[in-house]
Each structure stands twice: as structure tokens, then as C-alpha cells.
């Protein structure tokens, strides 16, 4: 059985931007991370709508689906159901110290900021916060209401990184994929994962 020294939790919610999540999974697999993947029901609808991807409803079938899609190692991608309370991500003694919510709906943002923990995504984020781990949230909404901004401020004060899905244009993007890579590259930078998909400021491809 393959063992992984690097583990991360990746949650995908119903905000627009499923392509960011798919590219991030690809990069995390390439970096040899084991991924605990949490995908909300709304996220599955968005996947189908935005990229025509139909994710199996069973966590085991979904795990195999992503492993085959990304040619990952056995057990490298583990999809968890929203009420698998005995999974590692639900406990501070076992959860990875790093978690990304990409994209992050404003509903999930609100629930995490209030410590709701009504489903596994919210509980996993709550665990990372209480264990003083690294939580990165990628909200995709416009405009942000005062409520959204207050929730972001609250989470930022708790140590979370708020990284809105707002790609830059200084690298002269030639395609949508270039814009996706801009955001995913920034996420990888904050996770401390070496990346070459996004050129640095002052450098060219």
C-alpha cells in the first residue's frame, strides 16, 4: 500500500469556478500529495454545468473516477461524503494541516466563519482553524456584500487566507487556461508547493 508523506484537504463547493479545482487537483497529484476531496452536492451540479463533468454519487466510485482521470496512485485521491464523520479530516488528531476550499461559495464562507460544522466541509475547515493549520478560501462572487466582507474579515482574523478568484492580466494571458493557471499558481505558492505554471512578476514565459 502506498503511503504519502504530504496530505491535504480540498473542498469544492457550488460557487462558479470548477475549472480551478480540477487544475488544482492535477497539480497536487503531480506534487505527490494525497488528497482528501470533499465535494458538495451543489459543486457536482456546477461541474456538470461548467465543464460537462458528471461525478459519481458514491464516494468510492467518485474516488476511482478521479484516480483514473488524473492517473493518480492508488488511494491518492479519497473522496469523502458530506457526513463521513469518522474520516480523518473530521478530527484534529488526524486531519491534514492544510486545507483549500476552491471555489468557496459565500454560503460555505458564512458557515465556516460561524463555526457551524453542519457538514464535513464545514467541520474540516473548523478543525484546521482550531488546530492552527493553513486554511485557504477561494471565494467567487461579485459584488461582495457587507455580510460577505464581514465573514472574510472574521476568517482572516482567525488566520485563514482569503484569495478571491480574481486572476491578474499582467502576464498577458492568451487563453482561459492561462487565467486558471494564474489562480492555481498563487494557491500553490501559498501552500509552499513549487510551481512553474504561472510566471513570476518581471519574468516571461
C-alpha positions in Angstrom: 0.0 0.0 0.0 1.4 3.4 -1.0 2.0 5.8 1.9 2.0 9.6 1.3 4.1 12.0 3.4 2.2 15.0 2.2 -1.6 15.2 2.7 -4.1 18.0 2.0 -7.9 18.5 2.2 -9.5 20.0 -0.8 -13.2 21.1 -0.6 -15.1 22.1 -3.7 -18.4 24.0 -3.2 -21.1 25.3 -5.5 -19.5 28.6 -6.5 -18.6 29.1 -10.1 -15.0 28.1 -11.0 -14.9 24.4 -11.1 -12.0 24.5 -13.6 -9.8 26.0 -10.9 -10.5 23.0 -8.7 -9.7 20.5 -11.5 -6.4 22.2 -12.3 -5.5 22.3 -8.6 -6.2 18.5 -8.3 -3.9 17.9 -11.3 -1.1 19.9 -9.7 -1.5 18.3 -6.3 -1.3 14.8 -7.8 1.8 15.8 -9.7 3.3 17.1 -6.4 2.6 13.7 -4.9 0.1 14.9 -2.3 -2.6 12.6 -1.0 -5.9 14.5 -1.4 -9.0 14.2 0.8 -11.6 15.5 -1.6 -14.9 16.9 -0.3 -17.4 17.9 -3.0 -20.7 19.4 -2.1 -24.0 18.5 -4.0 -24.1 22.0 -5.5 -20.5 21.6 -6.7 -21.5 18.5 -8.6 -24.2 20.5 -10.4 -21.7 23.2 -11.2 -19.2 20.6 -12.5 -21.8 19.3 -14.9 -22.9 22.8 -16.0 -19.5 24.4 -16.4 -17.3 21.6 -17.7 -19.7 18.7 -18.5 -18.2 16.5 -15.8 -20.6 14.1 -14.1 -19.2 12.9 -10.8 -20.5 9.6 -9.4 -22.6 10.0 -6.3 -20.9 7.2 -4.3 -17.7 8.4 -2.6 -15.9 5.2 -3.6 -16.9 5.4 -7.2 -16.0 9.1 -7.2 -12.6 8.3 -5.8 -11.9 5.8 -8.6 -13.3 8.3 -11.1 -10.7 11.0 -10.1 -7.9 8.5 -9.7 -8.4 7.3 -13.3 -9.0 10.8 -14.6 -5.6 12.1 -13.2 -3.7 8.7 -13.5 -3.1 9.0 -9.7 -1.7 6.4 -7.5 -4.0 4.0 -5.5 -5.5 5.9 -2.6 -4.0 9.2 -3.7 -7.4 10.8 -4.1 -10.0 9.9 -1.5 -13.5 11.4 -2.0 -15.5 11.7 1.3 -19.2 12.0 1.7 -20.7 15.0 3.5 -21.5 13.0 6.6 -18.5 10.8 6.9 -17.8 12.0 10.5 -15.3 9.3 11.2 -13.0 10.3 8.4 -9.5 11.8 9.2 -10.5 15.3 8.2 -13.1 15.5 11.0 -10.6 15.1 13.8 -7.8 17.4 14.9 -5.7 14.3 15.7 -5.7 13.1 12.1 -6.7 15.9 9.7 -4.1 17.4 7.3 -2.7 20.7 8.4 -3.5 22.3 5.1 -6.9 22.8 3.5 -8.2 24.7 0.5 -11.8 25.5 -0.4 -11.8 26.1 -4.1 -14.1 27.5 -5.2 -15.7 28.7 -2.0 -19.4 29.7 -2.1 -20.4 32.6 0.1 -22.8 30.2 2.0 -19.8 28.0 2.9 -17.8 31.0 3.8 -20.5 32.2 6.2 -20.9 28.7 7.8 -17.2 28.4 8.3 -16.9 31.9 9.8 -19.6 31.0 12.3 -18.2 27.5 13.2 -21.4 25.8 12.0 -19.9 22.4 11.2 -23.2 21.1 9.8 -21.4 19.0 7.1 -18.0 17.6 6.6 -16.7 20.5 4.6 -17.5 22.9 7.4 -16.2 20.6 10.1 -12.9 20.0 8.2 -12.4 23.8 8.0 -13.3 24.2 11.6 -10.7 21.6 12.5 -7.9 23.3 10.5 -8.8 26.6 12.2 -8.8 25.2 15.7 -5.6 23.3 15.1 -3.9 26.5 13.8 -3.4 24.9 10.4 -3.4 26.6 7.0 -6.8 27.3 5.5 -7.1 29.0 2.1 -10.5 30.1 0.8 -11.2 30.9 -2.9 -14.5 32.9 -2.9 -16.1 33.6 -6.3 -18.8 36.2 -6.1 -19.3 39.7 -7.3 -20.0 42.2 -5.8 -19.2 41.2 -2.3 -21.9 42.3 0.2 -21.1 43.8 3.6 -22.0 40.4 5.1 -19.6 38.6 2.8 -16.8 41.1 3.7 -17.5 40.8 7.4 -17.3 37.0 7.2 -14.0 37.3 5.3 -12.6 39.6 7.9 -13.6 37.3 10.7 -11.9 34.3 9.0 -8.8 36.4 8.1 -8.5 37.4 11.8 -8.6 33.6 12.6 -5.6 33.1 10.3 -7.3 32.0 7.1 -6.1 33.3 3.8 -8.8 34.8 1.6 -7.9 34.6 -2.0 -10.8 35.7 -4.3 -10.8 34.1 -7.8 -9.6 37.3 -9.4 -6.8 36.4 -11.9 -4.4 39.2 -13.0 -3.6 40.1 -16.6 0.0 41.3 -16.3 1.3 38.0 -17.7 -0.6 38.7 -21.0 -2.9 35.6 -20.9 -3.7 34.1 -24.2 -6.4 31.7 -23.1 -8.8 30.9 -20.3 -6.4 28.2 -19.2 -3.8 30.9 -18.6 -6.2 32.7 -16.3 -6.9 29.4 -14.5 -3.2 28.8 -14.1 -2.7 32.3 -12.6 -5.0 31.5 -9.7 -3.9 27.9 -9.2 -0.3 29.0 -9.3 -1.0 31.5 -6.5 -2.7 28.8 -4.4 0.3 26.6 -4.9 2.7 29.4 -3.8 0.8 29.8 -0.6 0.8 26.1 0.1 4.6 26.1 -0.4 4.5 23.9 -3.4 7.0 24.6 -6.2 5.2 25.5 -9.4 6.0 26.8 -12.9 2.5 27.2 -14.3 2.4 30.9 -13.6 5.3 33.2 -14.4 6.7 35.4 -11.7 6.3 39.2 -11.8 9.1 40.6 -14.0 9.7 37.3 -15.8 8.3 36.0 -19.0 7.3 32.5 -20.2 
